[in-house]
Amino acid sequence: MPDELRPRKRIMVTGLSPAPRKVPTGAPEPIVNAPTTAVPFLIGHGYDIHRIQPADRTSGAPIKPLVICGVVVTDEVTPLAHSDGDVVLHAIADALLGASGQGDIGEHFSPSDPRWKDIASRVFVDNVYASVRRMGYQLSNVDVTIVLERPKVAPFKPQMKAYLQDLFGPAARVNLKAGTNEGCDAVGRGEAVAASAVVLLVAP
């Protein structure tokens, strides 16, 4: 029988499963139930959009400026939002919640709750990230995309990146991208601003 037709012996190799990682004990309960066994990494995606409108300077009421990634980019338009309307921080909070299996931002910070009226969205991210850390994870990197017809946010990107670096620490890798919607839909007509975020959490 030709060699190529002879039965060949099969060698089975047993793979090694990673050892379970312990979740810190004695820490406060996370927002929702934490997993009993950690995995090496978790990935989450978040998205947010807010309508914007020209700022009303006739009423005499304080103007809510357009804040993106913790930075005031203009007071010519104002977001229609219960909090400060920071779409980047809302998207990041949702991404962190998604990665850690803790629902979405509306479940924890309801827009009908007066506690969050006009509050800085950093409060949301700080609270969610504290819960993530209690679960035994830390942020490895975050990638953000901002979609806004105007004003241009390129001049503010260094400040925005520094703001996120302050939120998550110098070890976190932070990336920001910005673009327009090429005149399409509400964002393209200048009626809304949107952002998406992807996060990678790791268990050190």
C-alpha positions as CSV (number, residue, x, y, z in Angstrom):
1,M,0.0,0.0,0.0
2,P,1.4,3.4,-0.9
3,D,2.6,5.4,2.1
4,E,0.2,8.2,1.4
5,L,-2.8,5.8,1.8
6,R,-1.6,4.2,5.1
7,P,-3.6,5.1,8.2
8,R,-1.8,7.7,10.3
9,K,-1.6,7.7,14.1
10,R,-3.4,10.7,15.6
11,I,-1.9,12.5,18.6
12,M,-4.3,14.2,20.9
13,V,-3.1,17.2,22.7
14,T,-5.1,18.4,25.8
15,G,-5.4,22.1,26.0
16,L,-4.8,24.0,29.3
17,S,-7.6,26.0,30.7
18,P,-6.6,29.3,32.5
19,A,-6.8,29.1,36.2
20,P,-9.9,30.9,37.7
21,R,-9.1,34.4,38.9
22,K,-10.4,35.4,42.2
23,V,-12.7,38.4,42.6
24,P,-11.6,40.6,45.5
25,T,-13.4,39.8,48.7
26,G,-14.6,42.3,51.3
27,A,-15.2,44.9,48.6
28,P,-18.6,46.7,48.3
29,E,-21.1,45.1,46.0
30,P,-20.9,46.2,42.4
31,I,-23.9,47.9,40.8
32,V,-25.3,44.6,39.7
33,N,-24.2,41.0,40.5
34,A,-20.5,40.4,39.8
35,P,-19.4,37.1,38.2
36,T,-17.9,34.6,40.6
37,T,-15.1,33.7,38.2
38,A,-13.2,36.4,36.3
39,V,-12.1,35.9,32.7
40,P,-8.8,37.5,31.4
41,F,-10.5,40.3,29.5
42,L,-13.9,41.8,28.6
43,I,-14.9,43.9,25.7
44,G,-17.8,46.4,25.7
45,H,-19.4,48.8,23.2
46,G,-21.4,52.0,24.0
47,Y,-23.3,54.5,21.9
48,D,-25.1,57.8,22.7
49,I,-26.8,60.5,20.8
50,H,-28.3,63.8,21.9
51,R,-30.2,66.4,19.9
52,I,-28.8,69.9,20.0
53,Q,-30.4,73.3,19.4
54,P,-29.2,76.9,19.2
55,A,-28.7,78.4,22.7
56,D,-31.5,80.6,23.9
57,R,-30.0,83.9,25.0
58,T,-33.3,85.8,25.3
59,S,-34.7,84.0,28.4
60,G,-32.0,85.1,30.8
61,A,-31.6,81.5,32.0
62,P,-28.1,80.0,32.3
63,I,-27.0,78.5,29.0
64,K,-26.1,74.8,29.0
65,P,-23.0,74.6,26.8
66,L,-22.2,71.7,24.6
67,V,-19.7,69.5,26.6
68,I,-17.9,66.7,24.8
69,C,-15.5,64.4,26.7
70,G,-15.5,66.8,29.7
71,V,-14.6,69.8,27.5
72,V,-16.8,72.8,26.7
73,V,-16.6,73.0,22.9
74,T,-19.2,75.8,22.3
75,D,-22.0,77.7,24.0
76,E,-23.7,78.5,20.7
77,V,-25.6,75.3,20.8
78,T,-27.0,73.4,23.8
79,P,-27.8,69.7,24.1
80,L,-31.3,68.5,25.0
81,A,-30.4,66.3,27.9
82,H,-31.2,65.7,31.6
83,S,-27.6,65.7,32.6
84,D,-24.9,67.8,31.0
85,G,-25.4,65.7,27.8
86,D,-21.8,64.6,27.3
87,V,-22.3,61.9,24.6
88,V,-18.7,60.6,24.9
89,L,-18.9,60.0,28.6
90,H,-22.3,58.4,28.3
91,A,-21.0,56.1,25.6
92,I,-18.0,55.1,27.7
93,A,-20.2,54.5,30.7
94,D,-22.4,52.2,28.6
95,A,-19.4,50.4,27.2
96,L,-18.0,49.8,30.7
97,L,-21.4,48.5,31.8
98,G,-21.7,46.3,28.7
99,A,-18.3,44.8,29.2
100,S,-18.9,44.0,32.8
101,G,-22.5,42.7,32.2
102,Q,-24.2,45.4,34.3
103,G,-26.9,46.6,32.0
104,D,-27.0,50.1,30.6
105,I,-26.6,53.7,31.8
106,G,-30.4,54.3,31.9
107,E,-30.9,51.5,34.4
108,H,-28.5,53.1,36.9
109,F,-28.8,56.8,36.2
110,S,-32.4,57.4,35.1
111,P,-33.1,60.5,33.1
112,S,-36.2,61.0,35.3
113,D,-34.2,61.1,38.5
114,P,-33.8,64.7,39.7
115,R,-30.4,63.7,41.3
116,W,-28.9,63.7,37.8
117,K,-30.3,67.0,36.6
118,D,-27.5,69.0,34.8
119,I,-24.9,66.8,36.6
120,A,-21.5,66.4,35.1
121,S,-21.4,63.0,33.3
122,R,-18.0,62.2,34.9
123,V,-20.1,61.2,38.0
124,F,-21.6,58.3,35.9
125,V,-18.2,57.1,34.6
126,D,-16.6,57.4,38.0
127,N,-19.3,55.3,39.6
128,V,-19.4,52.7,36.9
129,Y,-15.6,52.4,36.7
130,A,-15.5,52.0,40.5
131,S,-17.9,49.1,40.2
132,V,-15.7,47.6,37.4
133,R,-12.6,47.9,39.6
134,R,-14.5,46.1,42.5
135,M,-15.1,43.3,40.1
136,G,-11.3,42.9,39.7
137,Y,-10.9,44.6,36.3
138,Q,-9.2,47.7,35.0
139,L,-9.3,49.6,31.7
140,S,-6.7,48.6,29.2
141,N,-7.8,50.8,26.4
142,V,-10.7,52.9,25.1
143,D,-11.4,53.9,21.5
144,V,-13.9,56.7,21.0
145,T,-15.6,58.0,17.8
146,I,-17.3,61.4,17.9
147,V,-19.7,62.3,15.1
148,L,-20.6,66.0,14.8
149,E,-21.2,68.3,11.9
150,R,-20.2,71.4,13.7
151,P,-18.3,72.8,15.5
152,K,-15.1,71.0,14.6
153,V,-13.7,69.2,17.6
154,A,-10.1,68.6,16.3
155,P,-8.7,71.6,18.3
156,F,-10.2,70.1,21.5
157,K,-8.9,66.6,21.1
158,P,-5.7,67.0,23.2
159,Q,-7.8,68.4,26.1
160,M,-10.3,65.5,25.6
161,K,-7.6,62.9,25.6
162,A,-6.1,64.4,28.8
163,Y,-9.5,64.4,30.4
164,L,-9.9,60.6,29.8
165,Q,-6.3,59.9,30.8
166,D,-7.1,61.6,34.1
167,L,-10.3,59.5,34.5
168,F,-8.5,56.1,33.9
169,G,-4.9,56.7,34.8
170,P,-1.7,56.9,32.8
171,A,-1.6,53.2,32.1
172,A,-4.8,53.3,30.0
173,R,-4.5,53.7,26.3
174,V,-6.9,56.4,25.0
175,N,-7.8,57.1,21.4
176,L,-10.1,59.7,20.0
177,K,-11.5,59.9,16.5
178,A,-13.9,62.6,15.1
179,G,-15.8,63.1,11.9
180,T,-19.0,64.4,10.4
181,N,-22.0,62.4,9.0
182,E,-21.5,63.9,5.5
183,G,-24.8,65.7,5.7
184,C,-26.9,62.6,6.5
185,D,-29.7,62.4,9.0
186,A,-30.1,64.5,12.1
187,V,-26.3,64.5,12.9
188,G,-25.5,65.6,9.3
189,R,-28.1,68.4,9.5
190,G,-26.5,69.7,12.7
191,E,-29.4,68.7,14.9
192,A,-27.6,66.1,17.0
193,V,-24.2,64.9,18.2
194,A,-23.3,61.2,18.6
195,A,-20.5,59.2,20.0
196,S,-19.5,55.5,20.3
197,A,-16.9,53.9,22.5
198,V,-15.2,50.5,22.7
199,V,-13.4,49.4,25.9
200,L,-11.1,46.6,26.8
201,L,-11.1,45.5,30.4
202,V,-8.4,43.3,31.8
203,A,-8.0,41.3,35.0
204,P,-4.5,41.9,36.1
